[in-house]
Amino acid sequence: MALPSEDYRKLRKNIRSYKSVLRGVPDVSNDTVLHHLKVQSYILLTHAAFEEYLEEIAKRLVNESVSNFLTTKKINSCVASLVAFETVAQFSEETSRKSIRKEVVENLNTFVAIAKRNYLRDVKDNHGIKIKDQKKILLSVGIDPEEVDTVTASAMDAFGEKRGGVAHTSRITTSETRSSAVHEVETILSGLRNYDRAVEDAIRVL
């Protein structure tokens, strides 16, 4: 598949459309409560878009990898990671996974299918883009976000922290400006091309 992926193009289109929320807001100041609320809305919308993007690229990788494995029996890094993480989860007291019977474990096809199902459930339960969320989504399918692009991983972590502040407080502040929010979002968007490339490279080795 040609880069950027369809998931990335959708993300870029959504991010650009969300800038319309900022219409009428000065670049470097929030003169009114309405200006502040518009900037906060932009942060919430773009955060949701980044979260959706991470989840979609991970689901596409696992779906294509498992489908290829079940057809060709070829194990790539995604399938290997999926099996490894599911095995650890089966022995962990911190997860709510249903124990897999011995006869199922002995059937690799079935085990991989169950691992995929549990992984997709975990992704559905994700709510965030902090580094811990990125790793929850991507490490299980063989991609370490900090190895792919540590700057972007950290930028999303900070943006996730900021989104949490927006969502969980009604306090009106003026520290976040249109200019700073847009710059931060555009920086993350640009960096996510590396995530896009990492997923495409993993898919191409199938």
TIPADO-934346 format. One record per residue (C-alpha): residue number from 0; z, x, y; residue in three letters. Coordinates in nm, 2 decimals, always signed. Layout:
// TIPADO-934346
(NUM, (Z, X, Y), "ALA")
...
// end
This chain:
// TIPADO-934346
(0, (+0.00, +0.00, +0.00), "MET")
(1, (-0.09, +0.13, +0.35), "ALA")
(2, (+0.18, +0.23, +0.59), "LEU")
(3, (+0.34, +0.07, +0.77), "PRO")
(4, (+0.43, -0.19, +0.51), "SER")
(5, (+0.40, -0.57, +0.57), "GLU")
(6, (+0.78, -0.58, +0.59), "ASP")
(7, (+0.78, -0.32, +0.87), "TYR")
(8, (+0.50, -0.50, +1.06), "ARG")
(9, (+0.70, -0.82, +1.04), "LYS")
(10, (+1.01, -0.65, +1.17), "LEU")
(11, (+0.82, -0.49, +1.46), "ARG")
(12, (+0.66, -0.83, +1.55), "LYS")
(13, (+1.00, -1.01, +1.54), "ASN")
(14, (+1.17, -0.73, +1.75), "ILE")
(15, (+0.90, -0.76, +2.01), "ARG")
(16, (+0.93, -1.14, +2.03), "SER")
(17, (+1.30, -1.12, +2.08), "TYR")
(18, (+1.25, -0.94, +2.41), "LYS")
(19, (+1.16, -1.27, +2.56), "SER")
(20, (+1.53, -1.36, +2.54), "VAL")
(21, (+1.59, -1.09, +2.81), "LEU")
(22, (+1.35, -1.25, +3.06), "ARG")
(23, (+1.51, -1.23, +3.41), "GLY")
(24, (+1.78, -0.98, +3.31), "VAL")
(25, (+1.79, -0.67, +3.53), "PRO")
(26, (+1.74, -0.33, +3.35), "ASP")
(27, (+2.06, -0.16, +3.44), "VAL")
(28, (+2.31, -0.43, +3.53), "SER")
(29, (+2.45, -0.77, +3.42), "ASN")
(30, (+2.50, -0.96, +3.74), "ASP")
(31, (+2.59, -1.29, +3.58), "THR")
(32, (+2.75, -1.43, +3.27), "VAL")
(33, (+2.40, -1.56, +3.17), "LEU")
(34, (+2.26, -1.21, +3.19), "HIS")
(35, (+2.54, -1.08, +2.97), "HIS")
(36, (+2.48, -1.36, +2.72), "LEU")
(37, (+2.11, -1.29, +2.70), "LYS")
(38, (+2.18, -0.93, +2.62), "VAL")
(39, (+2.43, -1.02, +2.35), "GLN")
(40, (+2.18, -1.27, +2.20), "SER")
(41, (+1.92, -1.00, +2.19), "TYR")
(42, (+2.17, -0.77, +2.00), "ILE")
(43, (+2.25, -1.04, +1.75), "LEU")
(44, (+1.89, -1.13, +1.69), "LEU")
(45, (+1.77, -0.77, +1.64), "THR")
(46, (+2.06, -0.69, +1.42), "HIS")
(47, (+1.96, -0.98, +1.19), "ALA")
(48, (+1.61, -0.86, +1.18), "ALA")
(49, (+1.71, -0.51, +1.08), "PHE")
(50, (+1.94, -0.65, +0.81), "GLU")
(51, (+1.66, -0.86, +0.67), "GLU")
(52, (+1.42, -0.57, +0.67), "TYR")
(53, (+1.65, -0.35, +0.47), "LEU")
(54, (+1.71, -0.62, +0.22), "GLU")
(55, (+1.34, -0.70, +0.18), "GLU")
(56, (+1.22, -0.34, +0.13), "ILE")
(57, (+1.49, -0.29, -0.14), "ALA")
(58, (+1.40, -0.62, -0.32), "LYS")
(59, (+1.03, -0.52, -0.32), "ARG")
(60, (+1.11, -0.18, -0.46), "LEU")
(61, (+1.33, -0.32, -0.74), "VAL")
(62, (+1.09, -0.61, -0.82), "ASN")
(63, (+0.79, -0.38, -0.85), "GLU")
(64, (+0.98, -0.10, -1.04), "SER")
(65, (+1.13, -0.34, -1.30), "VAL")
(66, (+0.80, -0.52, -1.35), "SER")
(67, (+0.63, -0.19, -1.41), "ASN")
(68, (+0.90, -0.08, -1.65), "PHE")
(69, (+0.88, -0.39, -1.86), "LEU")
(70, (+0.50, -0.35, -1.88), "THR")
(71, (+0.46, +0.02, -1.93), "THR")
(72, (+0.81, +0.14, -2.03), "LYS")
(73, (+0.80, +0.40, -1.75), "LYS")
(74, (+1.13, +0.47, -1.59), "ILE")
(75, (+1.12, +0.58, -1.22), "ASN")
(76, (+1.41, +0.67, -1.00), "SER")
(77, (+1.47, +0.31, -0.90), "CYS")
(78, (+1.51, +0.19, -1.25), "VAL")
(79, (+1.72, +0.49, -1.35), "ALA")
(80, (+1.95, +0.42, -1.05), "SER")
(81, (+1.97, +0.05, -1.12), "LEU")
(82, (+2.08, +0.12, -1.48), "VAL")
(83, (+2.33, +0.38, -1.37), "ALA")
(84, (+2.49, +0.16, -1.10), "PHE")
(85, (+2.50, -0.14, -1.34), "GLU")
(86, (+2.67, +0.07, -1.61), "THR")
(87, (+2.94, +0.18, -1.36), "VAL")
(88, (+2.98, -0.17, -1.24), "ALA")
(89, (+3.04, -0.29, -1.59), "GLN")
(90, (+3.34, -0.07, -1.62), "PHE")
(91, (+3.48, -0.12, -1.27), "SER")
(92, (+3.77, -0.35, -1.22), "GLU")
(93, (+3.66, -0.41, -0.86), "GLU")
(94, (+3.35, -0.61, -0.95), "THR")
(95, (+3.32, -0.97, -1.06), "SER")
(96, (+3.03, -0.90, -1.30), "ARG")
(97, (+3.02, -1.08, -1.63), "LYS")
(98, (+3.06, -0.83, -1.91), "SER")
(99, (+2.74, -0.75, -2.10), "ILE")
(100, (+2.76, -0.78, -2.48), "ARG")
(101, (+2.71, -0.47, -2.69), "LYS")
(102, (+2.39, -0.60, -2.85), "GLU")
(103, (+2.24, -0.66, -2.50), "VAL")
(104, (+2.33, -0.31, -2.39), "VAL")
(105, (+2.14, -0.17, -2.68), "GLU")
(106, (+1.83, -0.35, -2.57), "ASN")
(107, (+1.71, -0.16, -2.26), "LEU")
(108, (+1.46, -0.42, -2.15), "ASN")
(109, (+1.73, -0.69, -2.14), "THR")
(110, (+1.98, -0.45, -1.97), "PHE")
(111, (+1.74, -0.36, -1.70), "VAL")
(112, (+1.66, -0.73, -1.64), "ALA")
(113, (+2.03, -0.81, -1.61), "ILE")
(114, (+2.08, -0.51, -1.38), "ALA")
(115, (+1.80, -0.64, -1.16), "LYS")
(116, (+1.95, -0.99, -1.15), "ARG")
(117, (+2.30, -0.86, -1.06), "ASN")
(118, (+2.15, -0.63, -0.79), "TYR")
(119, (+1.96, -0.91, -0.62), "LEU")
(120, (+2.28, -1.11, -0.62), "ARG")
(121, (+2.45, -0.82, -0.45), "ASP")
(122, (+2.18, -0.79, -0.19), "VAL")
(123, (+2.20, -1.16, -0.12), "LYS")
(124, (+2.58, -1.11, -0.05), "ASP")
(125, (+2.51, -0.83, +0.20), "ASN")
(126, (+2.61, -0.89, +0.56), "HIS")
(127, (+2.55, -0.59, +0.78), "GLY")
(128, (+2.36, -0.27, +0.85), "ILE")
(129, (+2.64, -0.02, +0.87), "LYS")
(130, (+2.61, +0.29, +0.66), "ILE")
(131, (+2.83, +0.13, +0.38), "LYS")
(132, (+2.59, -0.17, +0.39), "ASP")
(133, (+2.28, +0.05, +0.38), "GLN")
(134, (+2.42, +0.24, +0.08), "LYS")
(135, (+2.51, -0.08, -0.09), "LYS")
(136, (+2.15, -0.20, -0.06), "ILE")
(137, (+1.96, +0.13, -0.11), "LEU")
(138, (+2.16, +0.37, -0.32), "LEU")
(139, (+2.14, +0.13, -0.62), "SER")
(140, (+1.76, +0.16, -0.62), "VAL")
(141, (+1.75, +0.53, -0.58), "GLY")
(142, (+1.73, +0.58, -0.20), "ILE")
(143, (+2.00, +0.75, +0.00), "ASP")
(144, (+1.96, +0.64, +0.37), "PRO")
(145, (+2.14, +0.94, +0.50), "GLU")
(146, (+1.91, +1.17, +0.31), "GLU")
(147, (+1.60, +0.98, +0.43), "VAL")
(148, (+1.70, +0.98, +0.80), "ASP")
(149, (+2.06, +1.06, +0.89), "THR")
(150, (+2.00, +0.99, +1.26), "VAL")
(151, (+1.86, +0.64, +1.20), "THR")
(152, (+2.13, +0.57, +0.94), "ALA")
(153, (+2.40, +0.66, +1.20), "SER")
(154, (+2.22, +0.47, +1.48), "ALA")
(155, (+2.22, +0.15, +1.27), "MET")
(156, (+2.59, +0.21, +1.18), "ASP")
(157, (+2.67, +0.22, +1.55), "ALA")
(158, (+2.45, -0.09, +1.62), "PHE")
(159, (+2.63, -0.27, +1.34), "GLY")
(160, (+2.96, -0.19, +1.49), "GLU")
(161, (+2.83, -0.32, +1.82), "LYS")
(162, (+2.71, -0.64, +1.66), "ARG")
(163, (+3.05, -0.70, +1.51), "GLY")
(164, (+3.20, -0.68, +1.86), "GLY")
(165, (+2.95, -0.93, +1.99), "VAL")
(166, (+3.01, -1.17, +1.71), "ALA")
(167, (+3.39, -1.16, +1.70), "HIS")
(168, (+3.49, -1.17, +2.06), "THR")
(169, (+3.43, -1.41, +2.35), "SER")
(170, (+3.52, -1.15, +2.61), "ARG")
(171, (+3.25, -1.11, +2.87), "ILE")
(172, (+3.17, -0.75, +2.95), "THR")
(173, (+2.89, -0.58, +3.15), "THR")
(174, (+2.88, -0.24, +2.98), "SER")
(175, (+2.58, -0.33, +2.77), "GLU")
(176, (+2.26, -0.35, +2.98), "THR")
(177, (+1.91, -0.47, +2.90), "ARG")
(178, (+1.78, -0.11, +2.92), "SER")
(179, (+2.04, +0.04, +2.69), "SER")
(180, (+2.01, -0.24, +2.43), "ALA")
(181, (+1.63, -0.23, +2.43), "VAL")
(182, (+1.63, +0.15, +2.40), "HIS")
(183, (+1.87, +0.15, +2.11), "GLU")
(184, (+1.67, -0.11, +1.93), "VAL")
(185, (+1.34, +0.07, +1.98), "GLU")
(186, (+1.50, +0.40, +1.86), "THR")
(187, (+1.61, +0.23, +1.54), "ILE")
(188, (+1.28, +0.06, +1.49), "LEU")
(189, (+1.10, +0.39, +1.52), "SER")
(190, (+1.33, +0.56, +1.28), "GLY")
(191, (+1.29, +0.29, +1.02), "LEU")
(192, (+0.94, +0.42, +0.96), "ARG")
(193, (+1.11, +0.69, +0.75), "ASN")
(194, (+1.28, +0.42, +0.54), "TYR")
(195, (+0.95, +0.25, +0.50), "ASP")
(196, (+0.78, +0.57, +0.39), "ARG")
(197, (+1.06, +0.64, +0.14), "ALA")
(198, (+1.02, +0.30, -0.03), "VAL")
(199, (+0.64, +0.33, -0.03), "GLU")
(200, (+0.66, +0.68, -0.19), "ASP")
(201, (+0.90, +0.55, -0.46), "ALA")
(202, (+0.66, +0.26, -0.53), "ILE")
(203, (+0.35, +0.49, -0.55), "ARG")
(204, (+0.50, +0.70, -0.83), "VAL")
(205, (+0.50, +0.40, -1.06), "LEU")
// end
